[in-house]
Amino acid sequence: MTAAVPAPAPSAVVDRIMAVMEAAFDPAYGEAWNRRQVADALLLANTHALVVDAAGAAIPDSAGETGAPAGFVLTRHVLDEEELLLIAVSPDARRRGVGAALIEQLFAAALARGTARIFLEMRRGNPAIHLYRKFGFEPIGERRNYYRMANGERIDAITFARSIQ
Ligand SMILES: CC(C)(COP(=O)(O)OP(=O)(O)OC[C@H]1O[C@@H](n2cnc3c(N)ncnc32)[C@H](O)[C@@H]1OP(=O)(O)O)[C@@H](O)C(=O)NCCC(=O)NCCS
């Protein structure tokens, strides 16, 4: 029997994610994914992307070439756990609730697919911690010197978790 091959994510979805990705991440930390990594990740049936506009409204995958993206979140679920892989908002759309809208919509979508707990990992010192704490993520562990910056320096990783059921 041949395994079903999932359909690739529409390239407009990858385009929208990459438009935010390329603006949002500081190259010093090497956190941004390239187009190939995003497209490959979205081939996996358990990997989910949510893209929103500057008003925090979801842009449906079917939107074709339309829709001006301001933020996205990528997650992967396994059984009843989900890992937040990346969240980003374009610099010119920050501090206007777009990140909060992404987290709220993620919680709703994750709950609907049976997720009980969401995990994420963050480099120590990332201001994203304020968003995560606001939404009830609690630190549950640390990995010393886990990330390596572009200049070779090491930064700890902090793991957070949040129950949503
Ligand atoms: C983290 C990030 C997604 C937040 O997006 P955002 O749209 O600015 O977040 P919001 O406006 O919804 O913020 C909601 C709340 O989170 C907190 N918050 C968000 N960013 C903050 C910051 N830089 N400093 C302090 N608090 C912050 C605040 O409590 C804020 O509410 P307030 O503005 O009413 O005070 C965005 O800064 C970003 O893309 N960063 C670069 C990418 C990144 O490092 N992602 C995380 C690792 S994958």
The ligand as an SDF file (V2000), in Angstrom:
LIG
                    3D

 48 50  0  0  0  0  0  0  0  0999 V2000
    7.0210   38.4190   20.6560 C   0  0  0  0  0  0  0  0  0  0  0  0
    6.1670   39.0740   19.5710 C   0  0  0  0  0  0  0  0  0  0  0  0
    5.5240   37.9620   18.7230 C   0  0  0  0  0  0  0  0  0  0  0  0
    5.0230   39.8810   20.2780 C   0  0  0  0  0  0  0  0  0  0  0  0
    4.1360   40.3680   19.2700 O   0  0  0  0  0  0  0  0  0  0  0  0
    3.2240   41.6790   19.5160 P   0  0  0  0  0  0  0  0  0  0  0  0
    2.2060   41.7140   18.4490 O   0  0  0  0  0  0  0  0  0  0  0  0
    4.0800   42.8790   19.6970 O   0  0  0  0  0  0  0  0  0  0  0  0
    2.5230   41.3380   20.9070 O   0  0  0  0  0  0  0  0  0  0  0  0
    1.2070   42.0590   21.4930 P   0  0  0  0  0  0  0  0  0  0  0  0
    1.1190   43.4670   21.0550 O   0  0  0  0  0  0  0  0  0  0  0  0
    0.0290   41.1980   21.2240 O   0  0  0  0  0  0  0  0  0  0  0  0
    1.5260   42.0110   23.0440 O   0  0  0  0  0  0  0  0  0  0  0  0
    0.6180   41.4720   23.9980 C   0  0  0  0  0  0  0  0  0  0  0  0
    1.2240   41.6790   25.3720 C   0  0  0  0  0  0  0  0  0  0  0  0
    2.4440   40.9550   25.4920 O   0  0  0  0  0  0  0  0  0  0  0  0
    3.4020   41.7340   26.2200 C   0  0  0  0  0  0  0  0  0  0  0  0
    4.5230   42.1170   25.3240 N   0  0  0  0  0  0  0  0  0  0  0  0
    4.6330   41.8250   24.0040 C   0  0  0  0  0  0  0  0  0  0  0  0
    5.8270   42.2950   23.5260 N   0  0  0  0  0  0  0  0  0  0  0  0
    6.4420   42.8860   24.5780 C   0  0  0  0  0  0  0  0  0  0  0  0
    7.6880   43.5420   24.7150 C   0  0  0  0  0  0  0  0  0  0  0  0
    8.5390   43.6790   23.6800 N   0  0  0  0  0  0  0  0  0  0  0  0
    8.0220   44.0490   25.9150 N   0  0  0  0  0  0  0  0  0  0  0  0
    7.1690   43.9320   26.9700 C   0  0  0  0  0  0  0  0  0  0  0  0
    5.9730   43.3030   26.9020 N   0  0  0  0  0  0  0  0  0  0  0  0
    5.6160   42.7910   25.7250 C   0  0  0  0  0  0  0  0  0  0  0  0
    2.6390   42.9610   26.7150 C   0  0  0  0  0  0  0  0  0  0  0  0
    2.0400   42.6280   27.9520 O   0  0  0  0  0  0  0  0  0  0  0  0
    1.6100   43.1200   25.6410 C   0  0  0  0  0  0  0  0  0  0  0  0
    0.4840   43.8140   26.0530 O   0  0  0  0  0  0  0  0  0  0  0  0
    0.5260   45.4450   26.0490 P   0  0  0  0  0  0  0  0  0  0  0  0
    1.1070   45.8940   24.7400 O   0  0  0  0  0  0  0  0  0  0  0  0
   -0.9190   45.7820   26.2360 O   0  0  0  0  0  0  0  0  0  0  0  0
    1.3930   45.8210   27.2040 O   0  0  0  0  0  0  0  0  0  0  0  0
    7.0000   40.0440   18.7030 C   0  0  0  0  0  0  0  0  0  0  0  0
    7.7040   40.9350   19.5570 O   0  0  0  0  0  0  0  0  0  0  0  0
    8.0000   39.3830   17.7830 C   0  0  0  0  0  0  0  0  0  0  0  0
    7.6860   39.0130   16.6500 O   0  0  0  0  0  0  0  0  0  0  0  0
    9.2770   39.2130   18.2200 N   0  0  0  0  0  0  0  0  0  0  0  0
   10.3380   38.7090   17.3330 C   0  0  0  0  0  0  0  0  0  0  0  0
   10.1890   37.2370   17.0730 C   0  0  0  0  0  0  0  0  0  0  0  0
   10.3970   36.4060   18.3190 C   0  0  0  0  0  0  0  0  0  0  0  0
   11.3620   36.5850   19.0550 O   0  0  0  0  0  0  0  0  0  0  0  0
    9.4610   35.4500   18.5650 N   0  0  0  0  0  0  0  0  0  0  0  0
    9.5010   34.6070   19.7530 C   0  0  0  0  0  0  0  0  0  0  0  0
   10.3930   33.4270   19.5740 C   0  0  0  0  0  0  0  0  0  0  0  0
    9.8340   32.2960   18.3210 S   0  0  0  0  0  0  0  0  0  0  0  0
  1  2  1  0
  2  3  1  0
  2  4  1  0
  2 36  1  0
  4  5  1  0
  5  6  1  0
  6  7  2  0
  6  8  1  0
  6  9  1  0
  9 10  1  0
 10 11  2  0
 10 12  1  0
 10 13  1  0
 13 14  1  0
 14 15  1  0
 15 16  1  0
 15 30  1  0
 16 17  1  0
 17 18  1  0
 17 28  1  0
 18 19  1  0
 18 27  1  0
 19 20  2  0
 20 21  1  0
 21 22  1  0
 21 27  2  0
 22 23  1  0
 22 24  2  0
 24 25  1  0
 25 26  2  0
 26 27  1  0
 28 29  1  0
 28 30  1  0
 30 31  1  0
 31 32  1  0
 32 33  2  0
 32 34  1  0
 32 35  1  0
 36 37  1  0
 36 38  1  0
 38 39  2  0
 38 40  1  0
 40 41  1  0
 41 42  1  0
 42 43  1  0
 43 44  2  0
 43 45  1  0
 45 46  1  0
 46 47  1  0
 47 48  1  0
M  END
$$$$
